[in-house]
Amino acid sequence: DVLSLRMAKYKGNINLPEYRAVMLASLRSLCKDWGSQHEVSWSWLWENVERMLKALMGKPAVQEKALAALYASLDEAALMVIRKEVYQKFFALAPAGQDY
């Protein structure tokens, strides 16, 4: 989800197969005992990530517009409730987030 949001902000062409090649080359150079099982595992992982990213492409922009319309329709009291609930949930799930 985070990667798809970051990619939605990118203005150029996104070549996922090219990224895969670069990612695998980087991993090969970092892992001294790289073997065929590593190759198969990371290839499988990237194929799944790529499939999910392709399914999400174009959706963040639509979701952003819908979210902006929702926020515009809320008064300040409702927005404060949403902010409070979001932060409470976030810090309950990721306490380390309070350090930043």
C-alpha positions as CSV (number, residue, x, y, z in Angstrom):
1,D,0.0,0.0,0.0
2,V,2.7,2.5,0.9
3,L,4.7,1.7,-2.3
4,S,1.6,2.2,-4.4
5,L,1.0,5.6,-2.7
6,R,4.6,6.7,-3.4
7,M,4.3,5.5,-7.0
8,A,1.1,7.4,-7.5
9,K,3.0,10.7,-6.8
10,Y,5.7,9.8,-9.5
11,K,5.1,11.6,-12.8
12,G,7.2,9.5,-15.1
13,N,6.9,6.0,-16.5
14,I,7.2,3.2,-14.0
15,N,8.8,0.0,-15.4
16,L,8.3,-2.7,-12.8
17,P,10.1,-5.5,-14.7
18,E,13.2,-3.2,-14.9
19,Y,13.0,-2.6,-11.1
20,R,12.9,-6.4,-10.6
21,A,16.1,-6.8,-12.5
22,V,17.9,-4.1,-10.5
23,M,16.5,-5.5,-7.2
24,L,17.7,-9.0,-7.9
25,A,21.1,-7.7,-9.1
26,S,21.5,-5.7,-5.8
27,L,20.4,-8.7,-3.7
28,R,22.9,-11.0,-5.5
29,S,25.7,-8.6,-4.7
30,L,24.7,-8.2,-1.0
31,C,24.2,-11.9,-0.2
32,K,27.4,-13.9,-0.4
33,D,25.7,-17.3,-0.4
34,W,23.1,-16.4,-3.0
35,G,21.7,-19.5,-4.7
36,S,18.9,-20.8,-6.8
37,Q,16.5,-20.9,-3.8
38,H,17.2,-17.2,-3.1
39,E,16.5,-16.4,-6.7
40,V,13.2,-18.4,-6.8
41,S,12.0,-16.9,-3.5
42,W,12.8,-13.3,-4.3
43,S,11.4,-13.7,-7.8
44,W,8.2,-15.1,-6.4
45,L,7.9,-12.3,-3.8
46,W,8.5,-9.6,-6.5
47,E,5.9,-11.2,-8.9
48,N,3.3,-11.0,-6.1
49,V,4.3,-7.4,-5.2
50,E,4.2,-6.4,-8.9
51,R,0.7,-8.0,-9.3
52,M,-0.6,-6.1,-6.3
53,L,0.9,-2.8,-7.5
54,K,-0.6,-3.2,-11.0
55,A,-4.0,-3.8,-9.4
56,L,-3.6,-0.6,-7.4
57,M,-2.3,1.7,-10.1
58,G,-4.5,4.6,-10.7
59,K,-6.6,4.0,-7.6
60,P,-4.8,6.3,-5.1
61,A,-5.7,9.4,-7.2
62,V,-9.4,8.5,-7.1
63,Q,-9.2,7.6,-3.4
64,E,-7.5,10.9,-2.7
65,K,-10.2,12.9,-4.4
66,A,-12.9,11.0,-2.5
67,L,-11.1,11.5,0.8
68,A,-10.7,15.2,0.1
69,A,-14.4,15.5,-0.5
70,L,-15.2,13.7,2.7
71,Y,-12.9,15.9,4.8
72,A,-14.3,19.0,3.1
73,S,-17.8,17.9,4.2
74,L,-16.8,17.5,7.9
75,D,-16.8,20.3,10.5
76,E,-13.9,20.9,12.8
77,A,-15.3,18.8,15.7
78,A,-15.7,15.8,13.5
79,L,-12.2,16.2,12.1
80,M,-10.8,16.3,15.6
81,V,-12.5,13.0,16.5
82,I,-11.0,11.4,13.4
83,R,-7.6,12.7,14.1
84,K,-7.8,11.5,17.7
85,E,-8.9,8.0,16.7
86,V,-6.3,7.7,14.0
87,Y,-3.4,8.6,16.3
88,Q,-4.7,6.4,19.1
89,K,-5.0,3.4,16.7
90,F,-1.6,4.2,15.1
91,F,0.3,4.4,18.4
92,A,-1.5,1.2,19.7
93,L,-0.3,-0.7,16.6
94,A,3.2,0.9,16.4
95,P,4.3,2.4,19.8
96,A,7.7,3.2,18.3
97,G,6.0,5.8,16.1
98,Q,5.9,8.1,19.1
99,D,9.7,8.4,18.9
100,Y,9.5,10.4,15.6
